[in-house]
Amino acid sequence: MAAETSIFPMVSKHAKSRRITFSLPFLLAGLLLLNGCGEATANGESWYFYAGLLVLIAFIPLTVISYRGIRLPQKQEEYERIMERLAAADIEDSQTFAIIDEKYTAWDYFLPVTFVSLFSFIAFSILFRDNAEILLSGAQYYMGVGALNLTKGSLLAILMAILGAYVWSVQYIFRRLVTIDLPPGAYYSVGIRMVLSSFVSLIFFHFIIVLPAGEMIAGNYILDIFPDSALKHLLPVIAFFTGLFPQRALRAMADRLKFIAKRHPNAPPPMPLDLLEGISPYHKERFAELSIDNVQNLVKASLVELILKTPFKPRQLIDWILQGRLHLYFKDNVVKLRRAGIRTILGFRMIGDEDKLDALAATTGLEKAYLETVYDTIKGSVAITRLNKAKDCLHSI
């Protein structure tokens, strides 16, 4: 691929000075933390909490340095190899596909990384203060004599949610670093998740403490606020997992508030990406950055753009798209097809090409006319044929 069309930045003559400037705020934060360690030792407090805080905060900017200095050149080589094969096979109109400009500089990372680092610094400074009293005391921090201290309970809910969001973010960022897919948007996602988790946890805390004893949310006992109940000790755990999975806490509250969860009777059934085999929460988060929130969005996306903008292998993307096409045509009946050994639209078309729809109807219990209608619709599909060619072309990448 010609050098002028590369989407990856080359090291400029100003790169060194930019890296130094980019690192200054974090060096300053490190000096402040080291100063805090000195003051903690002088005051008789445990210095290792401040040292741990320094390690936690340093992780975020260090991943940027590692990504831009080491991992990004490897992404260039892999992308050029894939595009050469696609162009040779004349797939996805790769010759005329508009290259998307992703020439991120260090300054593009500055705002999200600074926000995440400072947000984490503030939260962990409160969580670790006074020898980490809030963190290590757990529910005892907000429990009074016969009554709950709602102010302390709210603070504990927020801080534990941020801790959970941070733990999730460490795994998320490291995963994307390894797969050479760490643009500034990843850090924006982390920052948004931390803010969202803290507020969701706060609202969830106030939502569950007003429930009568033994009340249920989404079919599970959450919290009993009577003083003699052991369930009230679960607040730190609930808040932590809310930070890990904020959307699940939102769904739990929405299920309880029926007027929010109510759907139109004629609305089509939702088709989340979870329906596809091999999709994990991390995959969903990555697709969400491209505004791909469901199966239909994934099926209609450009394969070349997905290869360009995501870290997933081409053959994995093609498999998900082919699974998605099967879901679009068969909806809930996909389960029956999977039991018969058919997991993608190509597998179904192969059954039709071999004139085995009668046997498939008998195996799955689906009407033959239904199967024939779908087969007639997809047997001449150019898009499916191109995906099949791409699968054969990129099988070794």
C-alpha positions in Angstrom: 0.0 0.0 0.0 1.3 3.4 -0.9 2.7 5.4 2.0 0.4 8.4 1.4 -2.7 6.3 1.9 -1.7 4.8 5.2 -4.1 5.5 8.0 -1.4 5.1 10.6 0.8 8.0 11.8 4.5 8.0 11.2 6.8 9.3 13.9 7.3 13.0 13.2 10.3 15.2 14.2 8.2 16.7 16.9 7.0 13.4 18.4 9.6 13.4 21.1 8.7 16.8 22.4 5.0 16.0 22.2 5.5 12.9 24.3 7.4 14.9 26.9 4.6 17.5 27.0 2.0 14.8 27.1 3.7 13.2 30.1 4.1 16.4 32.2 0.7 16.3 33.9 1.2 12.7 34.9 4.7 13.3 36.2 3.3 16.1 38.3 0.6 13.8 39.6 3.3 11.3 40.5 5.3 13.9 42.4 2.2 14.9 44.3 1.5 11.3 45.3 5.1 10.8 46.4 4.7 13.9 48.5 1.6 12.4 50.0 3.6 9.3 50.8 6.1 11.4 52.7 3.4 13.3 54.6 1.6 10.0 55.4 4.8 8.6 56.9 5.4 11.7 58.9 1.8 11.6 60.3 2.1 7.9 61.2 -0.2 6.7 58.4 0.6 3.7 56.2 2.5 4.9 53.1 1.7 1.9 51.0 -1.8 3.0 50.3 -0.4 6.1 48.6 2.1 3.9 46.7 -0.8 1.7 45.6 -2.7 4.8 44.4 0.3 5.8 42.3 0.4 2.4 40.6 -3.3 2.5 39.9 -3.2 6.0 38.4 0.0 5.3 36.3 -1.6 2.4 34.5 -3.8 4.5 32.2 -1.1 6.9 30.7 1.4 4.0 30.5 -0.9 2.1 28.2 -1.0 5.0 25.8 2.8 5.2 25.6 3.1 1.4 25.1 0.4 1.5 22.4 1.8 4.3 20.3 5.4 3.4 20.7 5.3 -0.4 20.2 1.9 -1.8 19.2 0.8 0.6 16.5 3.4 -0.3 13.8 2.3 -3.9 14.0 -1.2 -2.9 13.2 0.0 -1.2 10.0 1.6 -4.4 8.7 -1.5 -6.5 9.4 -3.9 -4.0 7.8 -1.9 -3.7 4.6 -1.7 -7.5 4.3 -5.5 -7.8 4.6 -6.2 -5.1 2.1 -3.9 -6.6 -0.4 -5.8 -9.9 -0.3 -9.2 -8.2 -0.5 -8.1 -6.1 -3.5 -6.7 -9.1 -5.3 -10.1 -10.9 -4.8 -12.1 -7.8 -5.8 -14.2 -8.1 -2.6 -16.2 -5.3 -1.0 -15.2 -2.9 -3.7 -11.9 -2.5 -1.9 -10.4 -0.5 -4.8 -12.8 2.3 -4.3 -13.4 2.1 -0.6 -12.7 5.4 1.1 -9.8 5.1 3.6 -11.0 6.5 6.9 -8.5 8.9 8.4 -7.5 7.8 11.9 -4.3 9.8 12.3 -4.5 10.3 16.0 -1.8 12.3 17.7 -0.7 12.3 21.3 -2.9 15.3 21.9 -6.0 13.4 20.8 -5.4 11.1 23.8 -4.6 14.0 26.2 -8.2 15.0 27.2 -9.7 11.5 27.8 -6.6 10.1 29.5 -6.3 13.2 31.7 -10.0 13.0 32.6 -9.9 9.3 33.5 -6.7 9.7 35.5 -7.9 12.7 37.5 -11.4 11.1 38.1 -9.7 7.9 39.3 -7.3 10.0 41.4 -10.1 11.8 43.2 -12.2 8.7 43.8 -9.3 6.5 45.0 -7.9 9.3 47.2 -11.2 9.3 49.1 -11.4 5.5 49.1 -7.9 5.0 50.4 -7.8 7.9 52.9 -7.4 7.2 56.6 -5.7 3.9 55.9 -8.5 2.9 53.5 -11.1 3.0 56.1 -14.0 3.2 53.6 -12.7 0.3 51.5 -11.8 -2.1 54.4 -14.7 -1.3 56.6 -17.3 -2.2 54.0 -20.9 -2.0 55.2 -19.8 -1.2 58.7 -18.8 2.3 57.4 -22.5 3.3 56.9 -24.3 1.2 59.4 -25.5 3.1 62.5 -27.2 1.7 65.6 -30.6 0.5 64.4 -30.6 2.8 61.3 -28.6 3.4 58.1 -26.5 6.4 57.5 -27.7 7.3 54.0 -25.0 9.9 53.4 -22.2 7.4 54.1 -24.1 4.7 52.3 -24.4 6.9 49.2 -20.7 7.7 49.3 -19.8 4.0 49.7 -22.1 3.1 46.8 -20.4 5.7 44.5 -16.8 4.8 45.4 -17.3 1.0 45.2 -19.0 1.5 41.8 -16.0 3.5 40.6 -13.7 0.8 41.8 -15.7 -1.8 39.9 -15.7 0.3 36.8 -11.9 0.7 37.1 -11.4 -3.0 37.4 -13.5 -3.5 34.3 -11.6 -0.7 32.5 -8.2 -2.3 33.3 -9.2 -5.5 31.6 -10.8 -3.6 28.8 -7.8 -1.4 28.1 -5.3 -4.3 28.4 -7.4 -6.4 26.0 -7.4 -3.6 23.5 -3.7 -3.0 23.9 -2.9 -6.6 23.2 -5.2 -6.6 20.1 -3.6 -3.3 18.9 -6.8 -1.4 19.0 -6.6 1.5 21.5 -7.8 4.8 19.9 -8.7 7.8 22.1 -12.4 6.6 22.0 -11.5 3.7 24.2 -10.5 6.1 27.0 -13.6 8.2 26.4 -15.6 5.0 26.9 -13.8 4.3 30.2 -14.5 7.8 31.5 -18.1 7.6 30.5 -18.5 4.2 32.2 -17.0 5.5 35.4 -19.3 8.5 35.6 -22.3 6.3 34.5 -21.5 3.6 37.1 -21.2 6.1 40.0 -24.6 7.6 39.3 -26.3 4.4 38.5 -25.0 2.9 41.8 -26.2 5.9 43.7 -29.7 5.7 42.3 -29.7 1.9 42.7 -28.8 2.3 46.3 -31.7 4.7 47.0 -33.9 2.5 44.9 -33.4 -0.7 46.9 -33.3 0.7 50.4 -37.0 1.9 50.2 -38.2 -1.6 49.3 -40.0 -3.6 52.1 -38.3 -6.5 53.7 -38.0 -9.4 51.3 -39.0 -7.3 48.2 -37.7 -8.5 44.9 -36.0 -6.9 41.9 -35.8 -9.0 38.7 -36.6 -12.1 40.7 -33.8 -11.8 43.2 -33.7 -10.6 46.8 -31.5 -7.6 46.9 -31.6 -5.8 50.2 -33.5 -6.0 53.5 -33.1 -2.8 55.5 -34.1 -4.1 58.9 -31.2 -3.8 61.4 -31.2 -7.5 62.2 -30.8 -8.5 58.6 -27.5 -9.7 57.2 -28.4 -8.6 53.7 -27.7 -5.0 54.3 -24.0 -6.0 54.4 -24.2 -6.6 50.6 -24.2 -2.9 49.7 -20.4 -2.8 48.8 -20.8 -6.0 46.7 -23.9 -4.7 44.9 -22.2 -1.3 44.2 -19.0 -3.0 43.0 -20.9 -5.3 40.5 -22.9 -2.2 39.4 -19.6 -0.7 38.4 -18.8 -3.8 36.4 -22.2 -4.1 34.8 -24.1 -0.8 35.0 -26.5 -1.7 32.3 -27.7 -4.7 34.3 -28.5 -2.5 37.2 -30.4 -0.2 34.9 -32.4 -3.1 33.5 -33.2 -4.4 37.0 -34.7 -1.0 37.9 -36.5 -0.7 34.6 -38.0 -4.2 35.1 -39.3 -3.0 38.4 -40.8 0.2 37.0 -43.2 -1.4 34.5 -44.0 1.9 32.7 -40.4 2.2 31.6 -40.0 -1.4 30.6 -43.3 -1.6 28.7 -42.9 -2.2 24.9 -45.3 -1.6 22.1 -47.3 -4.7 21.4 -46.3 -4.6 17.7 -42.7 -3.8 18.2 -40.3 -6.3 16.7 -38.4 -8.5 19.2 -35.0 -7.1 20.2 -32.0 -8.7 18.6 -29.0 -8.0 20.8 -25.5 -9.1 19.8 -25.7 -11.7 22.7 -27.7 -13.9 20.3 -24.5 -14.6 18.3 -22.1 -17.3 19.3 -18.8 -16.0 20.5 -19.9 -12.5 21.5 -18.8 -11.4 24.9 -19.4 -8.1 26.9 -16.1 -6.8 25.6 -17.1 -7.5 22.0 -20.4 -5.7 22.6 -18.6 -2.7 24.1 -16.3 -2.5 21.1 -19.1 -2.7 18.5 -21.1 -0.1 20.4 -18.3 2.4 19.7 -19.2 2.0 16.0 -22.9 2.4 16.8 -23.5 -1.3 16.2 -25.9 -2.2 19.0 -27.8 -5.1 17.6 -27.6 -7.9 15.0 -29.2 -5.9 12.2 -26.6 -3.1 12.6 -23.8 -5.7 12.4 -25.2 -7.4 9.3 -25.5 -4.1 7.4 -22.1 -2.9 8.3 -19.2 -2.9 5.8 -16.8 -5.7 6.2 -13.8 -3.6 5.2 -14.8 -0.9 7.7 -15.1 -3.5 10.5 -11.7 -4.9 9.6 -10.3 -1.4 9.6 -11.9 -0.2 12.8 -11.9 -3.3 15.1 -9.3 -5.7 16.3 -11.2 -8.8 15.4 -9.9 -11.3 12.9 -11.6 -11.1 9.5 -12.8 -14.7 9.6 -14.4 -14.0 13.1 -16.2 -10.9 11.7 -17.5 -12.9 8.7 -18.8 -15.7 10.9 -20.7 -13.2 13.1 -22.2 -11.5 10.1 -23.3 -14.8 8.6 -24.8 -15.8 12.0 -26.6 -12.5 12.1 -28.1 -13.0 8.6 -29.5 -16.3 9.8 -31.1 -14.5 12.8 -32.6 -11.8 10.6 -34.5 -14.5 8.6 -35.4 -17.0 11.3 -35.6 -14.9 14.5 -36.4 -17.3 17.4 -36.3 -20.3 15.1 -32.5 -20.1 15.0 -32.4 -22.3 18.1 -34.0 -25.1 16.1 -31.6 -24.7 13.2 -28.6 -24.8 15.6 -29.8 -28.1 17.0 -29.8 -29.4 13.4 -26.2 -28.3 13.0 -26.9 -25.1 11.1 -25.4 -21.9 12.6 -24.9 -19.5 9.6 -26.9 -18.5 6.6 -24.2 -20.2 4.4 -25.0 -23.5 6.1 -28.7 -23.0 5.4 -28.0 -22.1 1.8 -25.9 -25.2 1.4 -28.8 -27.4 2.6 -31.1 -25.7 0.1 -28.5 -26.2 -2.7 -28.4 -29.9 -1.9 -32.2 -30.1 -2.0 -32.4 -31.3 1.6 -35.1 -28.9 2.8 -37.5 -31.7 3.4 -35.1 -33.4 5.8 -34.4 -30.1 7.5 -38.2 -29.4 8.0 -38.6 -32.9 9.5 -35.7 -32.4 11.9 -36.5 -28.9 13.0 -40.3 -29.0 12.9 -40.4 -25.9 10.7 -42.7 -25.7 7.8 -41.2 -26.6 4.5 -42.9 -23.7 2.8 -41.2 -21.3 5.3 -37.8 -22.8 4.6 -38.3 -22.6 0.8 -39.3 -19.0 1.0 -36.2 -18.1 2.9 -34.0 -20.1 0.6 -35.5 -18.5 -2.5 -34.7 -15.1 -1.0 -31.1 -15.8 -0.2 -29.9 -18.3 -2.9 -28.9 -15.5 -5.3 -27.8 -13.0 -2.7 -24.7 -11.1 -4.0 -23.8 -10.0 -0.4 -23.7 -13.6 0.9 -21.7 -14.7 -2.1 -19.1 -12.0 -1.4 -18.9 -13.0 2.3 -18.3 -16.5 1.2 -15.5 -15.4 -1.1 -14.0 -13.2 1.6 -14.1 -16.2 4.1 -12.1 -18.3 1.7 -9.7 -15.5 0.8 -8.9 -14.5 4.4 -9.1 -17.9 6.1 -5.4 -17.8 7.0 -5.4 -14.2 8.5 
